[in-house]
């Protein structure tokens, strides 16, 4: 079954096929309209429309025509507004308050002329304004209309295409991506959010620094006792005063956030409800293709990676005889590590159930990433020209976010551990940054230092992460089940208490669990191999990328792994099917209960797989309905083992119970 939003949308479209075109027209029209276009999220909306086109619920040419017409009419109306009011448009709200909106469009139009009409259609920041500028400057309508129409056609096609391709290959994407897509998507969203917060915070302070400085000076004159402390930071004769004021304001804000979070955690006596919710969601996304990648990213915050970069930077500062910078750099790292360790020891915060010893509040790795990269940004940012000064801070935010997200995915920390670590790191680097900026005014060439630091970090990460990922991942394996069931009870009645199908959001991936095995896997594997079945090792990233090789024989194309309650498969066996491009599969996972006599218990699913080549770009084995053919093959191969078969009371499929251990002899 399709996801809920697709199901709802398709139901509405089926009832209102013509109105669907009107909605598409309206999306493109509003996106092109002057002022309104800067707030309409056309890209995600047209992506969704494209997905519905790919799934066959909307006619592709019809959707393309509606989007093109909407964009063209919106551009034309913006052109008319500019032509109608001309230069007077600048004096009208909101352009009188935000003149930069028109300034950017006019700068592009004067630079590129007619070509700007085409260029602006693909640049969101100026897309709604360039047509208005063309009208204001009285560009002839004939010269305007043709480029605008061509740009609208191409724009509609490009904006609909990604969703269109996704819809066409939806089943394939679900098979490959499923949880992996959610993991990667969540990581991208987290990075984008932090990137935006850092970038726009910095830009806001950069734009308002002089005004804030003037207000602060006014305040110091009216509060002579308290003001004398602030006056030390905001001497208007010092060029560093705006930066110091920005750091001071951030310090106050972060201090408030840090102590608020700490008070909330101490008051609740443990993790917050939100911590549990996010932890359970992230644990549900565990899958073999993402596990090792996230473990490698989590290792980036280790001392083996941060340490060499920090030591190289310290050595360079000492070599250049920048004693004050070296002292502050050393203090940032040493005292940050000491304070974080003391906090972790002093605050007795329960760890997540998936976290081994050594992972507490706050997260040491996230805190040290924040301090090391953040204070390095303080060291070098002022030596960079203009707006490029924000880049070191952006890199600090990205690295810290990646490390924190990876550890959250693995279940090493509660979200509050990561937020607390980040806030504490920012708090310490701001305090130290203010001290450093007040005492150090000499500038020096920072480019060699930046190259040394970032290159050393990258080399250390590339060397350390692949070698440590498997060890770290082993510490976060799925927890051993704590529920115990009597062996004979399972054989007689308890089997019906085990899950009847996988717990997946997409109903098409809720495969029936039609096999339960008590005992070691080897006897089962040997009997299946004697009947022509073969074991496939778990597919990794190399094998997944190999799916793009359409010259590879179908039987050599790997079957992608699947999880059950965050556990990867313990066994995957395949057998050639009755038709070309078809094969049978058996997947086994650890059961969520233990048998009282120590006998291992397994849950499995049998499937018929068919080779699919969506968009002729990738070859995938996908499950299809087989009326129990694969199940019958497995039952036949295991016929000499003690077995029983009954229909599950909570499912539609018969469940085969098999004993392979001592109880089978």
Residue pairs with C-beta under 8 A, 6 or more apart in sequence:
1 7
1 506
1 507
1 508
2 10
2 55
2 170
3 505
3 506
5 48
6 51
6 52
6 55
9 48
9 52
9 57
10 52
10 55
10 57
12 20
13 20
13 52
13 57
13 58
14 57
20 58
20 63
21 62
21 63
21 65
21 66
22 66
24 46
24 49
24 63
24 66
24 67
24 70
25 66
25 67
25 69
25 70
25 73
26 70
27 40
27 42
27 45
27 46
27 49
27 67
27 70
28 42
28 46
28 66
28 67
28 68
28 69
28 70
28 71
28 74
28 152
28 156
29 70
29 71
29 73
29 74
30 36
30 37
30 40
30 42
30 74
31 37
31 40
31 42
31 70
31 71
31 74
31 127
31 128
32 70
32 71
32 72
32 73
32 74
32 75
32 77
32 78
32 127
32 128
32 131
32 152
33 74
33 77
33 78
33 128
34 77
34 78
34 81
34 82
34 128
34 129
34 131
34 132
35 94
35 101
35 128
36 128
37 74
37 78
37 127
37 128
38 101
38 124
38 125
38 128
42 159
43 124
43 159
46 67
46 156
46 159
46 160
46 163
47 159
47 160
47 162
47 163
47 166
48 163
49 58
49 63
49 67
49 160
49 163
50 63
50 159
50 160
50 161
50 162
50 163
50 164
50 165
50 166
50 167
51 163
51 164
51 166
51 167
51 170
52 58
52 163
52 167
53 59
53 60
53 63
53 160
53 163
53 164
53 167
54 163
54 164
54 165
54 166
54 167
54 168
54 169
54 170
55 167
55 168
55 170
56 167
60 160
60 164
63 160
64 153
64 156
64 157
64 160
67 156
67 159
67 160
68 149
68 152
68 153
68 155
68 156
71 121
71 152
71 155
71 156
72 148
72 149
72 152
74 128
75 121
75 131
75 148
75 152
76 131
76 145
76 148
78 128
78 129
78 131
78 132
78 135
79 131
79 132
79 134
79 135
79 141
79 144
79 148
80 135
81 89
81 132
81 135
82 89
82 131
82 132
82 133
82 134
82 135
82 136
82 137
83 135
83 136
83 138
84 135
85 92
85 136
86 136
86 138
87 136
89 95
89 102
89 132
89 136
90 96
90 99
90 102
94 101
95 101
95 102
101 129
102 129
102 132
102 133
104 125
104 126
104 129
105 120
105 126
105 129
105 130
105 132
105 133
106 133
106 136
106 137
108 116
108 119
108 120
108 123
108 126
108 130
109 116
109 130
109 133
109 134
109 137
112 119
114 139
114 143
114 144
114 147
115 147
116 130
117 130
117 131
117 134
117 144
117 147
117 148
117 151
118 147
118 150
118 151
120 126
120 127
120 129
120 130
120 131
121 127
121 148
121 151
121 152
121 154
121 155
122 151
122 155
122 158
131 144
131 148
134 144
165 615
166 173
168 614
168 615
169 614
169 615
169 617
169 618
171 508
171 612
171 614
171 622
172 612
172 614
172 618
172 620
172 622
173 181
174 506
174 508
174 509
175 560
175 620
175 622
176 544
176 547
176 560
176 618
176 620
177 184
178 287
178 504
178 506
178 509
179 284
179 285
179 286
179 287
179 290
179 563
180 287
180 289
180 290
182 285
183 285
183 287
183 290
183 294
183 409
184 290
186 285
186 405
187 402
187 405
190 401
190 405
191 398
191 401
191 402
194 397
194 398
194 400
194 401
195 394
195 397
195 398
197 397
198 390
198 393
198 394
198 396
198 397
199 390
199 394
201 250
202 389
202 390
202 393
203 387
203 390
205 212
205 242
205 246
205 249
206 387
209 242
209 243
209 245
209 246
210 242
212 242
212 245
212 246
212 249
213 234
213 236
213 241
213 242
213 245
216 230
216 234
216 245
217 231
217 234
217 236
219 227
219 230
220 227
220 228
220 230
220 231
220 234
221 227
230 248
232 438
233 241
233 244
233 245
233 248
233 434
233 438
234 241
234 244
234 245
235 241
238 244
238 441
240 382
240 437
240 438
240 441
243 382
243 437
244 434
244 437
244 438
247 430
247 433
247 434
247 437
248 434
250 426
250 430
251 427
251 430
251 431
251 434
254 423
254 426
254 427
254 430
255 427
257 423
258 420
258 423
258 424
258 427
261 416
261 419
261 420
261 423
262 347
262 420
264 272
265 271
265 272
265 347
265 349
265 361
265 416
265 420
266 347
270 349
270 350
271 279
271 349
271 350
271 352
271 414
271 416
272 416
274 415
275 414
275 415
275 416
278 408
278 415
279 352
279 354
279 408
279 411
279 414
279 415
282 408
282 409
282 411
283 354
283 411
283 566
284 566
285 409
286 409
286 478
286 563
286 566
287 561
287 563
287 568
288 538
288 539
288 540
288 561
288 563
288 568
289 539
289 540
289 541
289 544
289 560
289 561
290 409
291 473
291 568
292 469
292 470
292 473
292 540
292 541
293 541
294 405
294 406
294 409
294 410
295 406
295 410
295 468
295 469
295 470
295 472
295 473
295 476
296 406
296 465
296 466
296 468
296 469
297 402
297 403
297 405
297 406
297 465
298 365
298 403
298 406
298 407
298 410
298 412
298 472
299 305
299 461
299 464
299 465
299 468
299 469
299 472
300 369
300 399
300 402
300 403
300 406
300 461
300 465
301 365
301 366
301 368
301 369
301 403
301 407
302 365
302 464
302 468
303 368
304 460
304 464
304 468
305 457
305 460
305 461
305 464
305 465
306 368
306 369
306 372
306 457
307 460
308 456
308 457
308 460
309 372
309 453
309 454
309 456
309 457
309 460
310 329
310 333
310 372
312 452
312 453
312 456
313 329
313 376
313 379
313 449
313 452
313 453
314 326
314 329
314 330
316 448
316 449
316 452
317 325
317 326
317 329
317 449
318 326
320 444
322 444
324 436
324 439
324 440
325 379
325 436
325 440
328 375
328 379
328 432
328 435
328 436
328 440
329 375
329 376
329 379
331 432
332 371
332 372
332 375
332 428
332 429
332 432
333 368
333 371
333 372
335 428
336 367
336 368
336 371
336 425
336 428
336 429
337 364
337 368
339 424
339 428
340 362
340 364
340 367
340 368
340 421
340 424
341 364
343 361
343 362
343 424
344 360
344 361
344 362
344 364
347 360
347 361
349 360
349 361
349 414
349 417
351 357
351 359
351 360
352 359
352 411
352 412
352 413
352 414
353 411
353 479
354 410
354 411
354 412
354 476
354 479
355 411
355 412
355 413
355 476
356 475
356 476
359 407
359 412
359 413
359 417
360 417
361 413
361 414
361 416
361 417
361 420
361 421
362 417
362 418
362 420
362 421
362 424
363 404
363 407
363 412
363 413
363 417
363 418
363 420
363 421
364 421
365 403
365 407
365 421
366 400
366 403
366 404
366 407
366 413
366 417
366 418
366 421
366 422
366 425
367 421
367 422
367 424
367 425
368 425
369 396
369 399
369 400
369 403
369 404
369 425
370 396
370 400
370 421
370 422
370 424
370 425
370 426
370 429
371 425
371 428
371 429
373 392
373 395
373 396
373 399
373 400
374 393
374 396
374 400
374 425
374 426
374 429
375 429
375 432
375 433
376 392
376 396
376 453
377 392
377 393
377 395
377 396
378 429
378 432
378 433
378 436
378 437
379 436
379 446
379 449
380 392
380 446
380 449
380 450
381 389
381 390
381 392
381 393
382 389
382 437
382 443
383 443
383 444
383 445
383 446
384 391
384 392
384 446
392 450
395 454
400 422
400 425
404 413
404 418
404 421
404 422
407 413
407 418
408 415
408 418
410 472
410 473
410 476
411 476
412 476
478 565
478 566
478 567
478 590
480 594
481 590
481 591
481 592
481 593
481 594
482 594
483 592
483 593
483 594
484 593
484 594
484 595
484 596
485 494
485 497
485 593
485 594
485 595
485 596
485 601
486 494
486 595
486 596
487 518
487 595
487 596
487 597
487 599
487 663
490 518
490 593
490 595
490 601
491 518
491 644
491 657
491 659
495 516
495 655
495 657
496 646
496 648
496 649
496 650
498 513
498 516
498 591
498 592
498 593
498 603
499 513
499 592
499 603
500 512
500 513
500 648
500 650
500 651
500 653
500 655
501 510
501 511
501 512
501 513
501 651
502 509
502 510
502 511
502 513
502 562
502 564
502 605
503 510
503 565
504 510
511 562
511 605
511 607
511 623
512 605
512 648
512 651
512 652
512 653
513 564
513 603
513 604
513 605
513 651
513 655
514 604
514 605
514 606
514 631
514 648
514 653
514 654
514 655
514 656
515 586
515 588
515 602
515 603
515 604
515 605
515 606
515 631
515 634
515 655
515 656
515 658
516 591
516 601
516 602
516 603
516 604
516 655
516 656
516 657
516 658
517 524
517 588
517 601
517 602
517 604
517 657
517 658
517 659
517 660
518 595
518 599
518 600
518 601
518 602
518 657
518 658
518 659
518 660
518 661
518 663
519 599
519 600
519 658
519 659
519 660
519 661
519 662
519 663
519 664
520 600
520 660
520 661
521 570
521 571
521 588
521 600
521 602
521 660
522 660
523 641
523 660
523 664
524 571
524 638
524 641
524 658
524 660
525 535
525 571
525 573
527 637
527 638
527 640
527 641
528 573
528 575
528 586
528 634
528 637
528 638
529 535
529 573
530 637
531 575
531 633
531 636
531 637
532 575
532 576
533 573
533 574
533 575
533 586
533 637
534 573
534 574
534 575
535 571
535 572
535 573
536 558
536 559
536 572
536 573
536 574
538 561
538 568
538 569
538 572
539 558
539 559
539 560
539 561
543 558
544 558
544 560
546 552
546 557
546 558
547 557
547 558
547 618
547 619
547 620
548 617
548 618
549 619
550 613
550 616
550 617
550 618
550 619
552 619
554 580
554 581
554 611
554 619
555 576
555 583
557 611
557 619
557 620
557 621
559 572
559 574
559 585
559 609
559 621
560 620
560 621
561 568
561 569
561 572
562 569
562 587
563 569
563 589
564 589
564 603
565 589
565 592
567 589
567 590
568 589
569 587
569 588
569 589
570 588
570 589
570 590
570 602
571 586
571 587
571 588
571 604
572 585
572 586
572 587
572 588
573 585
573 586
574 583
574 584
574 585
574 586
574 609
575 583
575 584
575 585
575 633
576 583
576 584
577 583
577 584
577 608
577 609
578 629
581 610
581 611
582 608
582 609
582 610
582 611
583 608
583 609
583 621
584 606
584 607
584 608
584 609
584 629
584 630
584 633
584 634
585 606
585 607
585 608
585 609
585 621
585 623
585 630
586 604
586 605
586 606
586 607
586 630
586 634
587 604
587 605
587 607
588 602
588 603
588 604
589 602
589 603
589 604
590 600
590 601
590 602
590 603
591 601
591 602
591 603
592 603
593 601
594 601
595 601
599 661
599 663
606 630
606 631
606 633
606 634
607 623
607 626
607 630
608 623
608 624
608 625
608 626
608 629
608 630
609 621
609 622
609 623
609 624
610 621
610 622
610 624
611 619
611 620
611 621
612 619
612 620
612 621
612 622
613 619
613 620
614 620
628 653
628 654
631 653
631 654
631 656
634 656
635 643
635 645
635 656
638 656
638 658
641 658
641 659
641 660
641 664
642 658
642 659
642 663
642 664
643 656
643 657
643 658
643 659
644 656
644 657
645 654
645 655
645 656
645 657
646 654
646 655
646 657
647 653
647 654
647 655
648 654
648 655
